[in-house]
Amino acid sequence: MATSVKTAISLQEELFKEVNKLASELHVSRSRLFVMAVQDFIKKKESKNLLSQINNAFSDHPDSEELTIQSKMRQKQAEKLEREPW
């Protein structure tokens, strides 16, 4: 089991009351609620970073060599389709 570390945070009173209410509704301690919230935040941040990396990888446009290859592939596929006995 991972070692736990204690920390102190400051919250506005209204937020503190909402945290207590939610912890009570979920039947978890405040500490557990904060852990859940931070874990969720980290997962969302990681997902956002991954999505950004994927978008960056696919954001480039084909260069002239890729366009030439695509054109030749389309031409070969069209030729094959023309020879198919439908």
N, C-alpha and C positions, 0 to 999 in steps of 0.2 A: 504494500500500500504506500502511496506517495506521502511524503512528509507534509504536514500542514504548517502554514505560516500565518501568524496573526497580523492584521493590519488595521489601521484606523482610518476612517474616511469621514468627511464632513458633508452633511446633506442639509438642504433647506427643510424646515420643519414639515411643510406640507408634503414633500416628497417622502420624507421619513414615515409619515402616517400612511401614505399610499403603499409603501413597501411593507409595513407591518400588516396592513389589511390584506394585501395580496399573499403574503407568506401564510397568513392565517387561513385564507381561502384554499390555498394549495396544500395546506397541512405540512409545511416545511418550515425550517428555521429561517431567520433572516439571512444568516450566513449561507445556507444552502441556496436561497433565492439569489443572492449576489453571485454565487458560483455559477448557477444556471445562466444568469444574465450575461456574465462575462464569457462563458463558454459559447453561448449563442452569438454574441458579438464577434468573437474571434472566428467562428465558423463562417459567419456572413462576410467578414473581412477577407478571409481566405478565398471564399467563393468569388467575391468581387475581383480580387487580384487574379485569380485563375481565368475568369471571364475576360478580363482586360488583356491578359497574355494571349488568349485564344483569338480575340478580336484583332490584336496587333499582328498575329501570325497570318491571319487571313485578309488583312487590310491592303496588302500590296497587290498591285495590278500585274498581270502577266507582261513580261518583257517581250521584245520582238521575236526572240527565239521560241518562247512558249506559244506565242500567237501563230507562228509558222507551223509548229508541230500540231497545234489544234486544228488548223486549216487542213493540213495533210490528212489528219485522222478523220475529219469530217468527210473529206473527199473519198478516202478509202471505204468508209462505212457506206457512203452513198453508192459507190460502185458495187459493193457486195449486195446491197439491197436491190439494186437494179437486176442483178443476176439471179436473185431468188425466185423460184417458181411459186408464185402466190396462187 
